[in-house]
Amino acid sequence: MSEYQYYLFEYRDGFLDNRQRQALRQISSCAEITANSFQV
């Protein structure tokens, strides 16, 4: 039996700049990172 987990974090007070997106990329190399979300 396998389990799949899906996480979506949204930034609602503005946009993530390049520095913030690079910091998130250090957390996960397979996440989808946009200017307002981090999805794994």
C-alpha positions in Angstrom: 0.0 0.0 0.0 1.4 3.4 -0.9 0.6 6.9 0.2 0.8 10.1 -1.7 1.1 13.5 0.0 0.5 16.7 -1.8 1.4 20.1 -0.3 0.6 23.6 -1.7 1.8 26.7 0.1 0.6 30.0 -1.3 2.0 33.5 -0.6 -1.0 35.8 -0.6 0.5 39.1 0.6 2.6 39.7 -2.6 5.1 37.8 -4.7 8.2 35.8 -3.9 11.3 37.4 -5.2 14.3 35.5 -6.8 16.1 35.3 -3.5 13.1 33.7 -1.8 12.5 31.3 -4.6 16.2 30.2 -4.5 15.9 29.5 -0.8 12.8 27.3 -1.4 14.7 25.5 -4.2 17.3 24.5 -1.5 14.5 22.8 0.4 13.2 20.7 -2.6 14.7 20.2 -6.1 11.4 18.7 -7.4 8.9 21.3 -6.2 7.1 23.6 -8.5 7.9 27.1 -7.4 6.2 30.2 -8.8 6.1 33.8 -7.8 3.3 33.0 -5.4 3.4 29.3 -4.6 5.5 26.3 -3.6 4.0 23.0 -4.6 5.3 19.5 -3.7 
